[in-house]
Amino acid sequence: MAPELPVVASGGLRDGIDVAKCMALGAVACGLARPFLVAAQADRTRDALATVLKQLRIATWAAGAATPNALEIVAVPA
């Protein structure tokens, strides 16, 4: 175990909501490939990036966080 090392989420992430979830679980960085590879085939990479960023912004706002870095899991009292 190495609790002092940062967590990087990668593999299977499909959109900005997945990125928000991973950041809420403690990831400091997230890697997405498939959405951009698919978009690159249609020469729409810029649009795909804009979509992922918009989804991340909306998910961050919906969670009540000021920034994606401020996302965190809040324990609900029993």
Secondary structure as a PSIPRED ss2 file (coil, helix, strand):
# PSIPRED VFORMAT (PSIPRED V4.0)

   1 M C   1.000  0.000  0.000
   2 A C   1.000  0.000  0.000
   3 P C   1.000  0.000  0.000
   4 E C   1.000  0.000  0.000
   5 L C   1.000  0.000  0.000
   6 P C   1.000  0.000  0.000
   7 V E   0.000  0.000  1.000
   8 V E   0.000  0.000  1.000
   9 A E   0.000  0.000  1.000
  10 S E   0.000  0.000  1.000
  11 G C   1.000  0.000  0.000
  12 G C   1.000  0.000  0.000
  13 L C   1.000  0.000  0.000
  14 R C   1.000  0.000  0.000
  15 D C   1.000  0.000  0.000
  16 G H   0.000  1.000  0.000
  17 I H   0.000  1.000  0.000
  18 D H   0.000  1.000  0.000
  19 V H   0.000  1.000  0.000
  20 A H   0.000  1.000  0.000
  21 K H   0.000  1.000  0.000
  22 C H   0.000  1.000  0.000
  23 M H   0.000  1.000  0.000
  24 A H   0.000  1.000  0.000
  25 L C   1.000  0.000  0.000
  26 G C   1.000  0.000  0.000
  27 A E   0.000  0.000  1.000
  28 V E   0.000  0.000  1.000
  29 A E   0.000  0.000  1.000
  30 C E   0.000  0.000  1.000
  31 G E   0.000  0.000  1.000
  32 L C   1.000  0.000  0.000
  33 A C   1.000  0.000  0.000
  34 R H   0.000  1.000  0.000
  35 P H   0.000  1.000  0.000
  36 F H   0.000  1.000  0.000
  37 L H   0.000  1.000  0.000
  38 V H   0.000  1.000  0.000
  39 A H   0.000  1.000  0.000
  40 A H   0.000  1.000  0.000
  41 Q H   0.000  1.000  0.000
  42 A C   1.000  0.000  0.000
  43 D C   1.000  0.000  0.000
  44 R C   1.000  0.000  0.000
  45 T H   0.000  1.000  0.000
  46 R H   0.000  1.000  0.000
  47 D H   0.000  1.000  0.000
  48 A H   0.000  1.000  0.000
  49 L H   0.000  1.000  0.000
  50 A H   0.000  1.000  0.000
  51 T H   0.000  1.000  0.000
  52 V H   0.000  1.000  0.000
  53 L H   0.000  1.000  0.000
  54 K H   0.000  1.000  0.000
  55 Q H   0.000  1.000  0.000
  56 L H   0.000  1.000  0.000
  57 R H   0.000  1.000  0.000
  58 I H   0.000  1.000  0.000
  59 A H   0.000  1.000  0.000
  60 T H   0.000  1.000  0.000
  61 W H   0.000  1.000  0.000
  62 A H   0.000  1.000  0.000
  63 A C   1.000  0.000  0.000
  64 G C   1.000  0.000  0.000
  65 A C   1.000  0.000  0.000
  66 A C   1.000  0.000  0.000
  67 T C   1.000  0.000  0.000
  68 P H   0.000  1.000  0.000
  69 N H   0.000  1.000  0.000
  70 A H   0.000  1.000  0.000
  71 L C   1.000  0.000  0.000
  72 E C   1.000  0.000  0.000
  73 I C   1.000  0.000  0.000
  74 V C   1.000  0.000  0.000
  75 A C   1.000  0.000  0.000
  76 V C   1.000  0.000  0.000
  77 P C   1.000  0.000  0.000
  78 A C   1.000  0.000  0.000
